[in-house]
Amino acid sequence: MPSEYAKSLGARLRSIRQQQGLSLQGVEEKSNGRWKAVVVGSYERGDRAVTVSRLAELADFYRVPVAELLPDGSGVRHEPTNKIVLDLERLYEQTSDELGYVARYAKAIQQQRGDYNGRVLSIRADDLRALAIVYDASPSGLIERLNEAGVLVEDPRALFAS
């Protein structure tokens, strides 16, 4: 009887395959027989253990990171983040190209929202994740970079308290 982990792993494998519009037979055909439908099906049901190397090969075949094949809780797939607040004056004063993407993204968000208060801009968690991808970092890693650059605002109300 398959373990809960094997069932969860199998469900992830099935989900990725189905997202790509492939049947089990389609996997076998697309892989020119390298991945047999019966084998992939047994992985998906959790009836057959998959080695790490085979899982990596399957991830390569599906063109997804290995972590995407792992069940929730086993990788760092969905890092929780809250929104952050950028100090726009400091961000736009930065002369380095290091924060150029953040500055352009902030300007685009301001245009989209029609938000031109000029002092601060909140960046939602989804925006932060997208920016982190551009910087090839985790959201928390990007937050750390922004904090080191001095463009994050801890308490936005303090800027307007004067």
N, C-alpha and C positions, 0 to 999 in steps of 0.2 A: 504494500500500500504506500503510495507516494506521501512524502512529508509535506507539510504546509508550505515550506520554502520551495520545494520542487514544483508544487502546484502554482505558486505565485510566479516563479520564474517562467514556467510554461505559459501562464497567462500573458506575461509580458512579451514572450516570443511570438505568441499567436497575435497579439495586438499589433506588434510591429509588422508582421507579415501581412495582416489584413489591411493595415494602413497603406501598404504599398500595393494593394490590389492583387495580391498573389494567393492562389490556392496552394495546397500542399503539392499538387502535381505541377503547378506553375513554378514553384521553387525548384523542383527537380529539373524541369525543362530549362529554366533560365540559367541554372548552374551547370548545364550540360551533364547532369547525372552525378555531379560531385556531392550534392545534398539529396539523398533519397527521401521521397515523400514519407515513407514509413518511419524513417529515423527522425525526421523533423517533427512528425506527428507525435512520436513517442516522447520527444523532448517537451513538446507543448502540453501533453497530458501529464507529464511528470513521472511517466512510467520508466524512463531511462535517464540515468545521470549523464550530464554533459560535463566534460572536462573544461578547465579554464581555457586551454588552448583551442578547443573546438568552439567554445563560446566566443572567443576572440575572432576566430575565422568566420563564424556566423555573423557577428557584428560587422565585420569587413564586407561580407557578402551583402548585407542589408544596408551598408553604408551609414551606420550609426555608431556612436561611441559605445563601448562595452557597457558603461554605466547605464545607458538607456535600456539595456536588456535586463538589468538587475531589478528585482522587486523593490518597491518603496522601502526606505529605511536601510538599504544596504549600500547606497552610494550617496553622493552629494549632488543629487539631481535637482532638487528643488530647495535651494537655500532660502530660508525665510528672511525677508527684509521688510522694513517699513519705509515710508517715504523719507526723503531727506530734504533739507532746505539749503539752497545755494545762496551765497552772498554774491550777487551779480556784479557789484562794483569791483570786488576783488577778483572775481573770475575774469571779467573783461579787461582788467588791468594786467593780467598775466601776459608776459611777453613770450613765454616759452610755448613751443608747439605741443608740449606734452598734454596740455588741457584744451587744445584746439577743437577736438571733437566734442568735448563737453560744452564749450562755449557755443559752437554752432548748433548743437542739439538744444541748448537752453534758448537760443534765439528762435529756433523753429517752434519750440513749445510756446514761447511768448506770443508768436504770431498766431499759432493755432488757437490759443486760449484768448487772445486779445488782451493779454495781461502785461501791461507796461508800467508797473509801479516802479521799476528800475532798481529796487533795492534787493529783493529776495525773490526766489522762485522755488516752489516745492516740486520735487521730482518724485513721481509715484514709483512704486516698487517695480512695475512692469517697464517703465522707462529706464530705471536703474539697471535692471537685468539686460536690457538691450544695449545700453552703453557699456556695460561690463563685457559683453561679447566683443564689441569693437576694440576694447582694450585688452582682450584676451586675458581677462581676470574674472574672479568671482565677484559678485556684488559687494561682499564685505571687503575684498581686496581693493576694489575701486573706491569704496568709502574711505578706506585707510589712506589711499593716495590723495583723495580730495581733502581729507583732514590735514595731512602733512602739508599740502599746498595752501592751507588756510582759507579755503573757499566754502567750508561748511559752516552753517550757523546752528549753534546749539539751541538758543532761545530766540526765535525771530521777533518776539515782542520787545525784546531789549533794544533792538535797532530803532524802534519807533517810540521808545519811552522818553526821549529827550524833550 
